[in-house]
Amino acid sequence: MTGKALLAAGSLAMIPLVSGERPQILREPYYKQEARLIYSVRPVYPQLARKARIQGVVRLQVLIGKDGVVEKLRLLSGHPFLVKAAMDAVKQWRYEPCRVMGESVAVTTTIDISFSLSPSKRCLRPETATAS
């Protein structure tokens, strides 16, 4: 790609710029996006997974649109019994729009959704949403 690259403040992501064009998609770690999260839905633990005692993490790559709405989800990893519940929840999340140079930009990030049957083992790290 020709042109320049802009390093977003405090971010590890590079935003390609071609001949003065505005950035289109910013890549950020989830902890930065979590600060912009304005509405979230906790995933519902699937009954079949609960009965089978299936636990684990579903990792999703998420594209958040310029308006803060989740536009696309891509499964990176996770147990098949847990994937639909994680995706159904994250599809409903809303974010405050991300701005770069005064313009709203789309953001891609990775989100971990943790499913645990044991309340004491629930992971409450900022980058993780937990289902119980």
C-alpha positions, 0 to 999 in steps of 0.5 A: 500500500502506498502513502503514510501510516499513522500510529494512533495515540496509545495504540499498537495499531497502524492506520493506513492513509493513502494521499491524505485519506481519512483512516477507515478501520482502526485496530485496537486492543479490547481494553481500549474499546471496553472504555467506550462500551455503553451497552452490553448483554451477558451471554446466556449459558446454553442448556446443552453446554451446561448439562454437558459441563462444557466450559471455556472461552469463545474468542471473537474478532469484532468489527465495530462500525463508525456508529458504535454498532457491532457490524461483523463477528468472526469466530477465532476459537471456542467450543461449538456449543458456546459460540452461538450464545457468545455471538448473540450477546456481542451482536447486541453490544453498543460502543461510543464511536471511536474518533481519529482526527475528529472523524468517526472510524470503524474499529476491529478488536478481539473479545474473549467471552468466558463460560464457567460453571463455577462462580469462583472460577469466573474470569472478571478481567476487563477484556472478558465478559462472563456467562454463568 
